[in-house]
């Protein structure tokens, strides 16, 4: 006798479990990884990253105002 109460893996109505979010260690683990990556950057690399982020945000804002 088979158990039909379990959803099949192909059942698209089920929302993904937290383990399926692309971060095997969860969101907190992802944040830790990002913080460690940021701290590995030199001061100059951090400034360059921030300048690129500012330019990206400005470009997106300009696109939105058209």
PDB file of N, CA, C, O and CB in Angstrom:
ATOM      1  N   UNK A   1       0.843  -1.172   0.000  1.00  0.00           N
ATOM      2  CA  UNK A   1       0.000   0.000   0.000  1.00  0.00           C
ATOM      3  C   UNK A   1       0.891   1.239   0.000  1.00  0.00           C
ATOM      4  O   UNK A   1       1.804   1.355   0.817  1.00  0.00           O
ATOM      5  CB  UNK A   1      -0.960  -0.004   1.217  1.00  0.00           C
ATOM      6  N   UNK A   2       0.620   2.164  -0.921  1.00  0.00           N
ATOM      7  CA  UNK A   2       1.463   3.356  -1.016  1.00  0.00           C
ATOM      8  C   UNK A   2       0.812   4.524  -0.289  1.00  0.00           C
ATOM      9  O   UNK A   2      -0.412   4.618  -0.198  1.00  0.00           O
ATOM     10  CB  UNK A   2       1.724   3.722  -2.488  1.00  0.00           C
ATOM     11  N   UNK A   3       1.642   5.393   0.215  1.00  0.00           N
ATOM     12  CA  UNK A   3       1.162   6.587   0.917  1.00  0.00           C
ATOM     13  C   UNK A   3       1.002   7.711  -0.102  1.00  0.00           C
ATOM     14  O   UNK A   3       1.990   8.195  -0.654  1.00  0.00           O
ATOM     15  CB  UNK A   3       2.146   7.007   2.070  1.00  0.00           C
ATOM     16  N   UNK A   4      -0.227   8.124  -0.352  1.00  0.00           N
ATOM     17  CA  UNK A   4      -0.484   9.177  -1.338  1.00  0.00           C
ATOM     18  C   UNK A   4      -0.608  10.552  -0.697  1.00  0.00           C
ATOM     19  O   UNK A   4      -0.894  11.527  -1.391  1.00  0.00           O
ATOM     20  CB  UNK A   4      -1.746   8.865  -2.116  1.00  0.00           C
ATOM     21  N   UNK A   5      -0.400  10.650   0.610  1.00  0.00           N
ATOM     22  CA  UNK A   5      -0.536  11.946   1.279  1.00  0.00           C
ATOM     23  C   UNK A   5       0.699  12.825   1.100  1.00  0.00           C
ATOM     24  O   UNK A   5       0.628  14.036   1.310  1.00  0.00           O
ATOM     25  CB  UNK A   5      -0.804  11.740   2.759  1.00  0.00           C
ATOM     26  N   UNK A   6       1.825  12.235   0.717  1.00  0.00           N
ATOM     27  CA  UNK A   6       3.049  13.012   0.523  1.00  0.00           C
ATOM     28  C   UNK A   6       3.024  13.667  -0.849  1.00  0.00           C
ATOM     29  O   UNK A   6       2.703  13.002  -1.835  1.00  0.00           O
ATOM     30  CB  UNK A   6       4.305  12.118   0.676  1.00  0.00           C
ATOM     31  N   UNK A   7       3.353  14.953  -0.941  1.00  0.00           N
ATOM     32  CA  UNK A   7       3.392  15.597  -2.262  1.00  0.00           C
ATOM     33  C   UNK A   7       4.566  15.064  -3.072  1.00  0.00           C
ATOM     34  O   UNK A   7       5.623  14.747  -2.527  1.00  0.00           O
ATOM     35  CB  UNK A   7       3.493  17.136  -2.121  1.00  0.00           C
ATOM     36  N   UNK A   8       4.366  14.972  -4.357  1.00  0.00           N
ATOM     37  CA  UNK A   8       5.445  14.515  -5.227  1.00  0.00           C
ATOM     38  C   UNK A   8       6.449  15.646  -5.410  1.00  0.00           C
ATOM     39  O   UNK A   8       6.087  16.810  -5.241  1.00  0.00           O
ATOM     40  CB  UNK A   8       4.894  14.036  -6.601  1.00  0.00           C
ATOM     41  N   UNK A   9       7.696  15.341  -5.750  1.00  0.00           N
ATOM     42  CA  UNK A   9       8.703  16.398  -5.957  1.00  0.00           C
ATOM     43  C   UNK A   9       8.320  17.361  -7.073  1.00  0.00           C
ATOM     44  O   UNK A   9       8.770  18.506  -7.085  1.00  0.00           O
ATOM     45  CB  UNK A   9      10.054  15.778  -6.273  1.00  0.00           C
ATOM     46  N   UNK A  10       7.491  16.906  -8.009  1.00  0.00           N
ATOM     47  CA  UNK A  10       7.110  17.776  -9.123  1.00  0.00           C
ATOM     48  C   UNK A  10       5.890  18.636  -8.809  1.00  0.00           C
ATOM     49  O   UNK A  10       5.428  19.382  -9.672  1.00  0.00           O
ATOM     50  CB  UNK A  10       6.836  16.943 -10.354  1.00  0.00           C
ATOM     51  N   UNK A  11       5.362  18.546  -7.592  1.00  0.00           N
ATOM     52  CA  UNK A  11       4.186  19.332  -7.213  1.00  0.00           C
ATOM     53  C   UNK A  11       4.585  20.800  -7.104  1.00  0.00           C
ATOM     54  O   UNK A  11       5.273  21.189  -6.161  1.00  0.00           O
ATOM     55  CB  UNK A  11       3.579  18.823  -5.867  1.00  0.00           C
ATOM     56  N   UNK A  12       4.154  21.620  -8.070  1.00  0.00           N
ATOM     57  CA  UNK A  12       4.571  23.024  -8.116  1.00  0.00           C
ATOM     58  C   UNK A  12       3.815  23.904  -7.130  1.00  0.00           C
ATOM     59  O   UNK A  12       4.173  25.068  -6.949  1.00  0.00           O
ATOM     60  CB  UNK A  12       4.387  23.563  -9.509  1.00  0.00           C
ATOM     61  N   UNK A  13       2.779  23.374  -6.491  1.00  0.00           N
ATOM     62  CA  UNK A  13       2.025  24.197  -5.544  1.00  0.00           C
ATOM     63  C   UNK A  13       2.752  24.342  -4.214  1.00  0.00           C
ATOM     64  O   UNK A  13       2.421  25.221  -3.417  1.00  0.00           O
ATOM     65  CB  UNK A  13       0.646  23.601  -5.314  1.00  0.00           C
ATOM     66  N   UNK A  14       3.729  23.494  -3.972  1.00  0.00           N
ATOM     67  CA  UNK A  14       4.491  23.566  -2.730  1.00  0.00           C
ATOM     68  C   UNK A  14       5.534  24.669  -2.825  1.00  0.00           C
ATOM     69  O   UNK A  14       6.232  24.775  -3.834  1.00  0.00           O
ATOM     70  CB  UNK A  14       5.163  22.213  -2.421  1.00  0.00           C
ATOM     71  N   UNK A  15       5.647  25.486  -1.796  1.00  0.00           N
ATOM     72  CA  UNK A  15       6.692  26.504  -1.789  1.00  0.00           C
ATOM     73  C   UNK A  15       8.007  25.832  -1.412  1.00  0.00           C
ATOM     74  O   UNK A  15       8.008  24.836  -0.688  1.00  0.00           O
ATOM     75  CB  UNK A  15       6.349  27.669  -0.799  1.00  0.00           C
ATOM     76  N   UNK A  16       9.127  26.366  -1.894  1.00  0.00           N
ATOM     77  CA  UNK A  16      10.411  25.736  -1.581  1.00  0.00           C
ATOM     78  C   UNK A  16      10.717  25.825  -0.099  1.00  0.00           C
ATOM     79  O   UNK A  16      10.362  26.796   0.569  1.00  0.00           O
ATOM     80  CB  UNK A  16      11.535  26.385  -2.384  1.00  0.00           C
ATOM     81  N   UNK A  17      11.375  24.806   0.398  1.00  0.00           N
ATOM     82  CA  UNK A  17      11.749  24.810   1.805  1.00  0.00           C
ATOM     83  C   UNK A  17      12.938  25.747   1.996  1.00  0.00           C
ATOM     84  O   UNK A  17      13.618  26.077   1.025  1.00  0.00           O
ATOM     85  CB  UNK A  17      12.086  23.373   2.299  1.00  0.00           C
ATOM     86  N   UNK A  18      13.201  26.179   3.219  1.00  0.00           N
ATOM     87  CA  UNK A  18      14.345  27.065   3.462  1.00  0.00           C
ATOM     88  C   UNK A  18      15.663  26.461   2.986  1.00  0.00           C
ATOM     89  O   UNK A  18      16.580  27.200   2.629  1.00  0.00           O
ATOM     90  CB  UNK A  18      14.443  27.392   4.940  1.00  0.00           C
ATOM     91  N   UNK A  19      15.775  25.136   2.973  1.00  0.00           N
ATOM     92  CA  UNK A  19      17.006  24.497   2.518  1.00  0.00           C
ATOM     93  C   UNK A  19      17.183  24.645   1.015  1.00  0.00           C
ATOM     94  O   UNK A  19      18.294  24.481   0.512  1.00  0.00           O
ATOM     95  CB  UNK A  19      17.010  23.023   2.902  1.00  0.00           C
ATOM     96  N   UNK A  20      16.107  24.952   0.280  1.00  0.00           N
ATOM     97  CA  UNK A  20      16.164  25.081  -1.169  1.00  0.00           C
ATOM     98  C   UNK A  20      16.348  26.528  -1.614  1.00  0.00           C
ATOM     99  O   UNK A  20      16.152  26.827  -2.792  1.00  0.00           O
ATOM    100  CB  UNK A  20      14.909  24.513  -1.785  1.00  0.00           C
ATOM    101  N   UNK A  21      16.716  27.432  -0.717  1.00  0.00           N
ATOM    102  CA  UNK A  21      16.804  28.850  -1.067  1.00  0.00           C
ATOM    103  C   UNK A  21      18.129  29.225  -1.727  1.00  0.00           C
ATOM    104  O   UNK A  21      18.374  30.403  -1.987  1.00  0.00           O
ATOM    105  CB  UNK A  21      16.606  29.690   0.167  1.00  0.00           C
ATOM    106  N   UNK A  22      18.974  28.255  -1.997  1.00  0.00           N
ATOM    107  CA  UNK A  22      20.257  28.540  -2.627  1.00  0.00           C
ATOM    108  C   UNK A  22      21.368  28.803  -1.623  1.00  0.00           C
ATOM    109  O   UNK A  22      22.528  28.955  -2.004  1.00  0.00           O
ATOM    110  CB  UNK A  22      20.122  29.718  -3.540  1.00  0.00           C
ATOM    111  N   UNK A  23      21.026  28.858  -0.365  1.00  0.00           N
ATOM    112  CA  UNK A  23      22.004  29.089   0.692  1.00  0.00           C
ATOM    113  C   UNK A  23      21.949  27.900   1.654  1.00  0.00           C
ATOM    114  O   UNK A  23      21.126  27.890   2.569  1.00  0.00           O
ATOM    115  CB  UNK A  23      21.727  30.446   1.444  1.00  0.00           C
ATOM    116  N   UNK A  24      22.811  26.898   1.459  1.00  0.00           N
ATOM    117  CA  UNK A  24      22.726  25.699   2.286  1.00  0.00           C
ATOM    118  C   UNK A  24      22.849  25.972   3.781  1.00  0.00           C
ATOM    119  O   UNK A  24      22.329  25.210   4.595  1.00  0.00           O
ATOM    120  CB  UNK A  24      23.788  24.737   1.875  1.00  0.00           C
ATOM    121  N   UNK A  25      23.529  27.047   4.143  1.00  0.00           N
ATOM    122  CA  UNK A  25      23.664  27.381   5.571  1.00  0.00           C
ATOM    123  C   UNK A  25      22.633  28.409   5.997  1.00  0.00           C
ATOM    124  O   UNK A  25      22.711  28.932   7.108  1.00  0.00           O
ATOM    125  CB  UNK A  25      25.070  27.905   5.871  1.00  0.00           C
ATOM    126  N   UNK A  26      21.677  28.708   5.145  1.00  0.00           N
ATOM    127  CA  UNK A  26      20.644  29.673   5.480  1.00  0.00           C
ATOM    128  C   UNK A  26      21.098  31.100   5.229  1.00  0.00           C
ATOM    129  O   UNK A  26      22.240  31.349   4.842  1.00  0.00           O
ATOM    130  CB  UNK A  26      20.231  29.511   6.922  1.00  0.00           C
ATOM    131  N   UNK A  27      20.186  32.028   5.456  1.00  0.00           N
ATOM    132  CA  UNK A  27      20.472  33.433   5.187  1.00  0.00           C
ATOM    133  C   UNK A  27      21.581  33.963   6.094  1.00  0.00           C
ATOM    134  O   UNK A  27      22.423  34.747   5.655  1.00  0.00           O
ATOM    135  CB  UNK A  27      19.209  34.269   5.363  1.00  0.00           C
ATOM    136  N   UNK A  28      21.583  33.541   7.351  1.00  0.00           N
ATOM    137  CA  UNK A  28      22.623  34.008   8.278  1.00  0.00           C
ATOM    138  C   UNK A  28      24.002  33.566   7.791  1.00  0.00           C
ATOM    139  O   UNK A  28      24.967  34.325   7.886  1.00  0.00           O
ATOM    140  CB  UNK A  28      22.362  33.472   9.712  1.00  0.00           C
ATOM    141  N   UNK A  29      24.095  32.356   7.276  1.00  0.00           N
ATOM    142  CA  UNK A  29      25.359  31.879   6.726  1.00  0.00           C
ATOM    143  C   UNK A  29      25.784  32.686   5.519  1.00  0.00           C
ATOM    144  O   UNK A  29      26.967  32.980   5.344  1.00  0.00           O
ATOM    145  CB  UNK A  29      25.252  30.420   6.355  1.00  0.00           C
ATOM    146  N   UNK A  30      24.814  33.045   4.680  1.00  0.00           N
ATOM    147  CA  UNK A  30      25.104  33.871   3.506  1.00  0.00           C
ATOM    148  C   UNK A  30      25.631  35.240   3.941  1.00  0.00           C
ATOM    149  O   UNK A  30      26.602  35.745   3.376  1.00  0.00           O
ATOM    150  CB  UNK A  30      23.838  34.035   2.626  1.00  0.00           C
ATOM    151  N   UNK A  31      24.986  35.836   4.948  1.00  0.00           N
ATOM    152  CA  UNK A  31      25.446  37.136   5.449  1.00  0.00           C
ATOM    153  C   UNK A  31      26.872  37.039   5.990  1.00  0.00           C
ATOM    154  O   UNK A  31      27.690  37.929   5.758  1.00  0.00           O
ATOM    155  CB  UNK A  31      24.498  37.655   6.546  1.00  0.00           C
ATOM    156  N   UNK A  32      27.165  35.957   6.709  1.00  0.00           N
ATOM    157  CA  UNK A  32      28.520  35.766   7.240  1.00  0.00           C
ATOM    158  C   UNK A  32      29.537  35.666   6.105  1.00  0.00           C
ATOM    159  O   UNK A  32      30.622  36.243   6.175  1.00  0.00           O
ATOM    160  CB  UNK A  32      28.582  34.501   8.122  1.00  0.00           C
ATOM    161  N   UNK A  33      29.169  34.922   5.057  1.00  0.00           N
ATOM    162  CA  UNK A  33      30.067  34.781   3.906  1.00  0.00           C
ATOM    163  C   UNK A  33      30.318  36.130   3.238  1.00  0.00           C
ATOM    164  O   UNK A  33      31.450  36.444   2.870  1.00  0.00           O
ATOM    165  CB  UNK A  33      29.482  33.790   2.886  1.00  0.00           C
ATOM    166  N   UNK A  34      29.258  36.928   3.081  1.00  0.00           N
ATOM    167  CA  UNK A  34      29.401  38.234   2.442  1.00  0.00           C
ATOM    168  C   UNK A  34      30.260  39.165   3.294  1.00  0.00           C
ATOM    169  O   UNK A  34      31.088  39.908   2.767  1.00  0.00           O
ATOM    170  CB  UNK A  34      28.022  38.863   2.196  1.00  0.00           C
ATOM    171  N   UNK A  35      30.061  39.123   4.607  1.00  0.00           N
ATOM    172  CA  UNK A  35      30.870  39.962   5.502  1.00  0.00           C
ATOM    173  C   UNK A  35      32.341  39.563   5.421  1.00  0.00           C
ATOM    174  O   UNK A  35      33.219  40.423   5.353  1.00  0.00           O
ATOM    175  CB  UNK A  35      30.365  39.849   6.961  1.00  0.00           C
ATOM    176  N   UNK A  36      32.607  38.258   5.428  1.00  0.00           N
ATOM    177  CA  UNK A  36      33.992  37.790   5.339  1.00  0.00           C
ATOM    178  C   UNK A  36      34.619  38.217   4.009  1.00  0.00           C
ATOM    179  O   UNK A  36      35.785  38.611   3.965  1.00  0.00           O
ATOM    180  CB  UNK A  36      34.055  36.254   5.492  1.00  0.00           C
ATOM    181  N   UNK A  37      33.841  38.136   2.927  1.00  0.00           N
ATOM    182  CA  UNK A  37      34.357  38.554   1.615  1.00  0.00           C
ATOM    183  C   UNK A  37      34.667  40.046   1.617  1.00  0.00           C
ATOM    184  O   UNK A  37      35.686  40.468   1.072  1.00  0.00           O
ATOM    185  CB  UNK A  37      33.341  38.222   0.496  1.00  0.00           C
ATOM    186  N   UNK A  38      33.795  40.848   2.227  1.00  0.00           N
ATOM    187  CA  UNK A  38      34.005  42.298   2.299  1.00  0.00           C
ATOM    188  C   UNK A  38      35.273  42.611   3.082  1.00  0.00           C
ATOM    189  O   UNK A  38      36.058  43.471   2.684  1.00  0.00           O
ATOM    190  CB  UNK A  38      32.791  42.994   2.950  1.00  0.00           C
ATOM    191  N   UNK A  39      35.471  41.911   4.198  1.00  0.00           N
ATOM    192  CA  UNK A  39      36.637  42.172   5.042  1.00  0.00           C
ATOM    193  C   UNK A  39      37.943  41.740   4.377  1.00  0.00           C
ATOM    194  O   UNK A  39      39.009  42.244   4.728  1.00  0.00           O
ATOM    195  CB  UNK A  39      36.483  41.461   6.374  1.00  0.00           C
ATOM    196  N   UNK A  40      37.870  40.811   3.419  1.00  0.00           N
ATOM    197  CA  UNK A  40      39.079  40.400   2.689  1.00  0.00           C
ATOM    198  C   UNK A  40      39.521  41.462   1.683  1.00  0.00           C
ATOM    199  O   UNK A  40      40.673  41.454   1.250  1.00  0.00           O
ATOM    200  CB  UNK A  40      38.834  39.073   1.964  1.00  0.00           C
ATOM    201  N   UNK A  41      38.624  42.373   1.307  1.00  0.00           N
ATOM    202  CA  UNK A  41      38.978  43.418   0.347  1.00  0.00           C
ATOM    203  C   UNK A  41      39.903  44.441   1.003  1.00  0.00           C
ATOM    204  O   UNK A  41      39.802  44.714   2.199  1.00  0.00           O
ATOM    205  CB  UNK A  41      37.708  44.110  -0.199  1.00  0.00           C
ATOM    206  N   UNK A  42      40.790  44.990   0.208  1.00  0.00           N
ATOM    207  CA  UNK A  42      41.643  46.067   0.711  1.00  0.00           C
ATOM    208  C   UNK A  42      40.817  47.353   0.789  1.00  0.00           C
ATOM    209  O   UNK A  42      39.700  47.422   0.276  1.00  0.00           O
ATOM    210  CB  UNK A  42      42.901  46.264  -0.202  1.00  0.00           C
ATOM    211  N   UNK A  43      41.378  48.351   1.428  1.00  0.00           N
ATOM    212  CA  UNK A  43      40.700  49.646   1.545  1.00  0.00           C
ATOM    213  C   UNK A  43      40.384  50.209   0.160  1.00  0.00           C
ATOM    214  O   UNK A  43      39.282  50.705  -0.075  1.00  0.00           O
ATOM    215  CB  UNK A  43      41.569  50.645   2.345  1.00  0.00           C
ATOM    216  N   UNK A  44      41.349  50.133  -0.753  1.00  0.00           N
ATOM    217  CA  UNK A  44      41.166  50.658  -2.113  1.00  0.00           C
ATOM    218  C   UNK A  44      40.072  49.876  -2.841  1.00  0.00           C
ATOM    219  O   UNK A  44      39.251  50.465  -3.543  1.00  0.00           O
ATOM    220  CB  UNK A  44      42.497  50.589  -2.910  1.00  0.00           C
ATOM    221  N   UNK A  45      40.059  48.546  -2.674  1.00  0.00           N
ATOM    222  CA  UNK A  45      39.026  47.728  -3.323  1.00  0.00           C
ATOM    223  C   UNK A  45      37.638  48.058  -2.783  1.00  0.00           C
ATOM    224  O   UNK A  45      36.663  48.082  -3.535  1.00  0.00           O
ATOM    225  CB  UNK A  45      39.323  46.234  -3.124  1.00  0.00           C
ATOM    226  N   UNK A  46      37.552  48.312  -1.481  1.00  0.00           N
ATOM    227  CA  UNK A  46      36.252  48.698  -0.897  1.00  0.00           C
ATOM    228  C   UNK A  46      35.770  50.023  -1.462  1.00  0.00           C
ATOM    229  O   UNK A  46      34.597  50.163  -1.808  1.00  0.00           O
ATOM    230  CB  UNK A  46      36.353  48.793   0.636  1.00  0.00           C
ATOM    231  N   UNK A  47      36.676  51.004  -1.559  1.00  0.00           N
ATOM    232  CA  UNK A  47      36.298  52.299  -2.133  1.00  0.00           C
ATOM    233  C   UNK A  47      35.847  52.146  -3.584  1.00  0.00           C
ATOM    234  O   UNK A  47      34.857  52.749  -3.997  1.00  0.00           O
ATOM    235  CB  UNK A  47      37.474  53.285  -2.049  1.00  0.00           C
ATOM    236  N   UNK A  48      36.573  51.340  -4.352  1.00  0.00           N
ATOM    237  CA  UNK A  48      36.209  51.109  -5.753  1.00  0.00           C
ATOM    238  C   UNK A  48      34.820  50.470  -5.835  1.00  0.00           C
ATOM    239  O   UNK A  48      34.001  50.862  -6.666  1.00  0.00           O
ATOM    240  CB  UNK A  48      37.264  50.205  -6.453  1.00  0.00           C
ATOM    241  N   UNK A  49      34.559  49.487  -4.970  1.00  0.00           N
ATOM    242  CA  UNK A  49      33.261  48.817  -4.958  1.00  0.00           C
ATOM    243  C   UNK A  49      32.151  49.818  -4.636  1.00  0.00           C
ATOM    244  O   UNK A  49      31.103  49.822  -5.282  1.00  0.00           O
ATOM    245  CB  UNK A  49      33.256  47.659  -3.934  1.00  0.00           C
ATOM    246  N   UNK A  50      32.389  50.664  -3.635  1.00  0.00           N
ATOM    247  CA  UNK A  50      31.380  51.654  -3.250  1.00  0.00           C
ATOM    248  C   UNK A  50      31.119  52.655  -4.367  1.00  0.00           C
ATOM    249  O   UNK A  50      29.971  53.029  -4.605  1.00  0.00           O
ATOM    250  CB  UNK A  50      31.817  52.390  -1.991  1.00  0.00           C
ATOM    251  N   UNK A  51      32.169  53.091  -5.053  1.00  0.00           N
ATOM    252  CA  UNK A  51      31.994  54.021  -6.179  1.00  0.00           C
ATOM    253  C   UNK A  51      31.198  53.362  -7.301  1.00  0.00           C
ATOM    254  O   UNK A  51      30.335  53.999  -7.905  1.00  0.00           O
ATOM    255  CB  UNK A  51      33.365  54.497  -6.711  1.00  0.00           C
ATOM    256  N   UNK A  52      31.481  52.099  -7.583  1.00  0.00           N
ATOM    257  CA  UNK A  52      30.730  51.383  -8.615  1.00  0.00           C
ATOM    258  C   UNK A  52      29.268  51.214  -8.205  1.00  0.00           C
ATOM    259  O   UNK A  52      28.373  51.322  -9.044  1.00  0.00           O
ATOM    260  CB  UNK A  52      31.367  50.011  -8.886  1.00  0.00           C
ATOM    261  N   UNK A  53      29.024  50.951  -6.933  1.00  0.00           N
ATOM    262  CA  UNK A  53      27.651  50.813  -6.448  1.00  0.00           C
ATOM    263  C   UNK A  53      26.904  52.138  -6.569  1.00  0.00           C
ATOM    264  O   UNK A  53      25.740  52.161  -6.967  1.00  0.00           O
ATOM    265  CB  UNK A  53      27.640  50.327  -4.985  1.00  0.00           C
ATOM    266  N   UNK A  54      27.571  53.242  -6.229  1.00  0.00           N
ATOM    267  CA  UNK A  54      26.944  54.567  -6.368  1.00  0.00           C
ATOM    268  C   UNK A  54      26.613  54.858  -7.828  1.00  0.00           C
ATOM    269  O   UNK A  54      25.535  55.375  -8.124  1.00  0.00           O
ATOM    270  CB  UNK A  54      27.870  55.669  -5.808  1.00  0.00           C
ATOM    271  N   UNK A  55      27.524  54.533  -8.742  1.00  0.00           N
ATOM    272  CA  UNK A  55      27.283  54.760 -10.170  1.00  0.00           C
ATOM    273  C   UNK A  55      26.116  53.907 -10.659  1.00  0.00           C
ATOM    274  O   UNK A  55      25.304  54.369 -11.461  1.00  0.00           O
ATOM    275  CB  UNK A  55      28.551  54.446 -10.990  1.00  0.00           C
ATOM    276  N   UNK A  56      26.028  52.674 -10.186  1.00  0.00           N
ATOM    277  CA  UNK A  56      24.935  51.789 -10.575  1.00  0.00           C
ATOM    278  C   UNK A  56      23.592  52.347 -10.101  1.00  0.00           C
ATOM    279  O   UNK A  56      22.626  52.383 -10.862  1.00  0.00           O
ATOM    280  CB  UNK A  56      25.159  50.377 -10.003  1.00  0.00           C
ATOM    281  N   UNK A  57      23.539  52.778  -8.851  1.00  0.00           N
ATOM    282  CA  UNK A  57      22.297  53.334  -8.302  1.00  0.00           C
ATOM    283  C   UNK A  57      21.900  54.598  -9.050  1.00  0.00           C
ATOM    284  O   UNK A  57      20.722  54.796  -9.349  1.00  0.00           O
ATOM    285  CB  UNK A  57      22.453  53.635  -6.798  1.00  0.00           C
ATOM    286  N   UNK A  58      22.865  55.453  -9.356  1.00  0.00           N
ATOM    287  CA  UNK A  58      22.572  56.686 -10.099  1.00  0.00           C
ATOM    288  C   UNK A  58      22.039  56.362 -11.492  1.00  0.00           C
ATOM    289  O   UNK A  58      21.104  57.008 -11.964  1.00  0.00           O
ATOM    290  CB  UNK A  58      23.834  57.568 -10.205  1.00  0.00           C
ATOM    291  N   UNK A  59      22.631  55.365 -12.152  1.00  0.00           N
ATOM    292  CA  UNK A  59      22.166  54.974 -13.491  1.00  0.00           C
ATOM    293  C   UNK A  59      20.748  54.413 -13.429  1.00  0.00           C
ATOM    294  O   UNK A  59      19.925  54.702 -14.297  1.00  0.00           O
ATOM    295  CB  UNK A  59      23.119  53.932 -14.114  1.00  0.00           C
ATOM    296  N   UNK A  60      20.464  53.617 -12.407  1.00  0.00           N
ATOM    297  CA  UNK A  60      19.118  53.058 -12.258  1.00  0.00           C
ATOM    298  C   UNK A  60      18.106  54.155 -11.962  1.00  0.00           C
ATOM    299  O   UNK A  60      16.985  54.114 -12.469  1.00  0.00           O
ATOM    300  CB  UNK A  60      19.092  52.002 -11.143  1.00  0.00           C
ATOM    301  N   UNK A  61      18.484  55.129 -11.154  1.00  0.00           N
ATOM    302  CA  UNK A  61      17.592  56.245 -10.841  1.00  0.00           C
ATOM    303  C   UNK A  61      17.318  57.065 -12.094  1.00  0.00           C
ATOM    304  O   UNK A  61      16.188  57.498 -12.321  1.00  0.00           O
ATOM    305  CB  UNK A  61      18.199  57.138  -9.738  1.00  0.00           C
ATOM    306  N   UNK A  62      18.349  57.280 -12.910  1.00  0.00           N
ATOM    307  CA  UNK A  62      18.177  58.041 -14.151  1.00  0.00           C
ATOM    308  C   UNK A  62      17.262  57.299 -15.117  1.00  0.00           C
ATOM    309  O   UNK A  62      16.452  57.921 -15.804  1.00  0.00           O
ATOM    310  CB  UNK A  62      19.540  58.309 -14.814  1.00  0.00           C
ATOM    311  N   UNK A  63      17.382  55.988 -15.176  1.00  0.00           N
ATOM    312  CA  UNK A  63      16.502  55.193 -16.043  1.00  0.00           C
ATOM    313  C   UNK A  63      15.055  55.301 -15.587  1.00  0.00           C
ATOM    314  O   UNK A  63      14.139  55.354 -16.408  1.00  0.00           O
ATOM    315  CB  UNK A  63      16.941  53.718 -16.056  1.00  0.00           C
ATOM    316  N   UNK A  64      14.852  55.334 -14.277  1.00  0.00           N
ATOM    317  CA  UNK A  64      13.500  55.389 -13.723  1.00  0.00           C
ATOM    318  C   UNK A  64      12.831  56.738 -13.911  1.00  0.00           C
ATOM    319  O   UNK A  64      11.603  56.820 -13.875  1.00  0.00           O
ATOM    320  CB  UNK A  64      13.535  55.056 -12.266  1.00  0.00           C
ATOM    321  N   UNK A  65      13.603  57.798 -14.111  1.00  0.00           N
ATOM    322  CA  UNK A  65      13.045  59.143 -14.243  1.00  0.00           C
ATOM    323  C   UNK A  65      12.638  59.466 -15.665  1.00  0.00           C
ATOM    324  O   UNK A  65      11.976  60.480 -15.889  1.00  0.00           O
ATOM    325  CB  UNK A  65      14.038  60.164 -13.762  1.00  0.00           C
ATOM    326  N   UNK A  66      13.006  58.644 -16.636  1.00  0.00           N
ATOM    327  CA  UNK A  66      12.685  58.925 -18.041  1.00  0.00           C
ATOM    328  C   UNK A  66      11.207  58.774 -18.306  1.00  0.00           C
ATOM    329  O   UNK A  66      10.758  58.972 -19.435  1.00  0.00           O
ATOM    330  CB  UNK A  66      13.468  58.006 -18.967  1.00  0.00           C
TER     331      UNK A  66
END
